[in-house]
Amino acid sequence: MAVSFDPMLDACYAQFGEEATYTPPAGSPAAFSAIAQQPTLVDAGLSRAGFVAPTLVLTARKSELATPVRGGAVTFAATAYVVAADPRLCALGKEWTLDLEPA
């Protein structure tokens, strides 16, 4: 029996999602719902201790944001950001993780 995670994701985004807008480098803006996460811990290889990069990490459903790319623009919480790294699709193919930097 196959299990669908879609109802759980719908509930999470309904409860915790916030409005955002994505604009590809060459294209039109599109609204989507995003969930903010803690910044990622970066290991620069300089010591055993990592550091927290000054980024915002968002997750977004693939059903709302089909193909985000590095360099795309995101507006979230009235602040402009740029997608700083290649977006990562989760193992189930349901959500993107976007690492953002201030524009």
C-alpha positions as CSV (number, residue, x, y, z in Angstrom):
1,M,0.0,0.0,0.0
2,A,1.4,3.4,-1.0
3,V,1.4,6.2,1.5
4,S,0.8,9.7,0.3
5,F,2.6,12.5,2.2
6,D,0.6,15.2,0.4
7,P,-2.1,15.6,3.1
8,M,0.6,16.0,5.8
9,L,2.5,18.6,3.6
10,D,-0.8,20.4,2.9
11,A,-1.4,20.6,6.7
12,C,2.1,21.8,7.5
13,Y,2.0,24.5,4.8
14,A,-1.5,25.6,5.9
15,Q,-0.3,26.0,9.5
16,F,3.3,27.3,9.1
17,G,3.6,28.5,5.5
18,E,4.1,32.2,4.7
19,E,3.6,34.0,1.4
20,A,6.6,34.4,-0.8
21,T,7.3,35.3,-4.4
22,Y,9.8,33.7,-6.7
23,T,11.1,35.4,-9.9
24,P,13.4,33.4,-12.2
25,P,16.4,35.2,-13.8
26,A,14.4,35.5,-17.0
27,G,10.7,35.2,-16.3
28,S,7.6,36.3,-14.4
29,P,7.1,36.3,-10.7
30,A,5.0,33.5,-9.1
31,A,3.6,33.4,-5.6
32,F,4.2,30.3,-3.4
33,S,4.0,29.3,0.2
34,A,7.3,28.8,2.1
35,I,8.4,27.6,5.5
36,A,11.5,29.2,7.0
37,Q,14.1,27.0,8.6
38,Q,17.1,27.5,10.7
39,P,20.2,28.6,8.8
40,T,22.5,25.8,7.7
41,L,25.8,25.0,9.6
42,V,28.7,25.5,7.2
43,D,32.0,23.7,7.6
44,A,34.6,25.7,5.8
45,G,37.3,23.2,6.6
46,L,39.2,25.7,8.6
47,S,38.6,24.2,12.0
48,R,36.4,21.6,13.7
49,A,33.8,24.2,14.5
50,G,31.4,25.2,11.7
51,F,29.7,28.6,11.5
52,V,26.2,29.7,10.6
53,A,26.2,31.4,7.3
54,P,24.1,34.6,7.0
55,T,21.4,33.0,4.9
56,L,17.7,32.3,5.1
57,V,16.7,28.7,4.3
58,L,13.2,28.2,2.9
59,T,11.3,25.0,2.0
60,A,8.7,25.1,-0.8
61,R,6.4,22.5,-2.3
62,K,7.4,21.4,-5.8
63,S,3.7,21.6,-6.7
64,E,3.9,25.4,-6.2
65,L,7.5,26.1,-7.3
66,A,8.3,23.7,-10.2
67,T,11.9,24.6,-11.1
68,P,13.7,27.2,-9.0
69,V,17.3,28.0,-10.0
70,R,20.4,29.6,-8.5
71,G,20.2,33.4,-9.1
72,G,16.5,33.5,-8.9
73,A,14.9,36.3,-6.7
74,V,12.7,35.6,-3.7
75,T,10.7,38.1,-1.7
76,F,9.9,36.8,1.8
77,A,8.6,38.7,4.8
78,A,9.0,42.0,2.8
79,T,12.7,41.3,2.2
80,A,14.4,40.7,-1.1
81,Y,16.7,37.6,-1.4
82,V,18.7,35.8,-4.1
83,V,18.8,32.0,-4.4
84,A,22.5,31.5,-3.4
85,A,23.0,27.8,-4.2
86,D,21.4,25.2,-6.4
87,P,18.0,24.3,-4.9
88,R,17.9,20.8,-3.5
89,L,14.9,18.5,-4.0
90,C,14.0,16.2,-1.1
91,A,14.3,12.4,-1.5
92,L,10.5,12.1,-2.1
93,G,10.5,14.8,-4.7
94,K,8.0,16.9,-2.9
95,E,9.9,19.9,-1.5
96,W,12.7,22.2,-2.5
97,T,15.2,23.6,-0.1
98,L,16.3,27.1,-1.0
99,D,19.4,28.8,0.5
100,L,18.9,32.5,0.2
101,E,21.1,35.5,0.7
102,P,20.0,39.2,1.0
103,A,19.7,40.8,-2.4
